Amino acid sequence: MPQRRLVTSRSQEPRQRFAEELRKLRALRGVSLRQLGDRLGWDYSLFGKMEKGETLGGPEVVQALDQYFGTPGMLLALWELAMGDRTQFRERYRQYMALESDATSLWHFAVSVLPGLLQTPGYAREVLAAGGLKGDELEQQVEARMGRRELLAGEDPPHFRTILSEAVLRTPLRDPTQWRQQLEYLLEVGERDDVTVQVVPFGAGLHGLTNADVMFLRLPEGRTVAYAENGYRGELIEEIAPVERLQRAYDSVRDLALSPAESRKFILRILEEVPCDPST
């Protein structure tokens, strides 16, 4: 039986399909990239990158495009499909890693898991195993994650600030010994001049970063990019307006956080609650 031919000439790859639809809709509306940017309030270069498939943008800009073009929900659905493509996720993460190695300072917020830069081998192994890794692949990823810690251990490391939701510290490892080692390492690293650790207690209430981890990278040329992720996908954000909105949310969270000194006391209290190893 002959293979059935596709009737449509549109791309079947989610990211390319999303870019194609954006180009087609703008052409039908008869507006330039600059006019589109002026009317929606985003830098027009963002739309150019989205139409080339260089970036997917964020949900806010896609929703605005859906409204402008009169395609309620269509573009957002295509965007979600493109975001779910694992090949593109890995590529975006590789881009992020390259930028991270060049950053002059890093600011981070964690919802439920410690940042990789501060993880011990035991913590990294349990987190990665929970994500489905096992065997040689698991050990390779643990080793790779430990290699990332060297970023903060060089002669001229970037300044690193992490703000941890209390949930991070209330989610222990299964092995109390490994959990104790992780908390001790967190306290140790927090003593470095170039590392700042703060905690947002549950009592601070809801805030603008409740649902996602985010990392801001200050690059040598002066610009700042962000990488936001949840348990299923991540997005490298380079456009000025979305990054600034995230930064404002981050500043608000920092205002809610305990001071570094009070945060250290908080972590010490958590450490005191961890059962001691009966063999010691």
Salt bridges, closest charged atoms under 4 A:
GLU21 OE2 - ARG10 NH1 3.23
GLU21 OE2 - ARG17 NE 3.04
GLU21 OE1 - LYS24 NZ 3.15
GLU51 OE2 - ARG26 NE 2.61
GLU60 OE1 - ARG245 NE 2.94
GLU91 OE1 - ARG94 NH2 2.77
GLU100 OE2 - ARG148 NH2 2.68
GLU126 OE2 - ARG174 NH1 3.59
GLU139 OE1 - ARG125 NH2 3.05
GLU166 OE2 - ARG170 NE 3.00
GLU184 OE2 - ARG180 NH1 3.96
GLU191 OE2 - ARG264 NH1 3.26
GLU221 OE2 - ARG223 NE 2.75
GLU235 OE1 - ARG92 NE 3.33
GLU238 OE1 - ARG223 NH1 3.36
ASP251 OD1 - ARG254 NH2 3.40
GLU262 OE2 - LYS265 NZ 3.51
GLU273 OE1 - ARG170 NH1 3.18
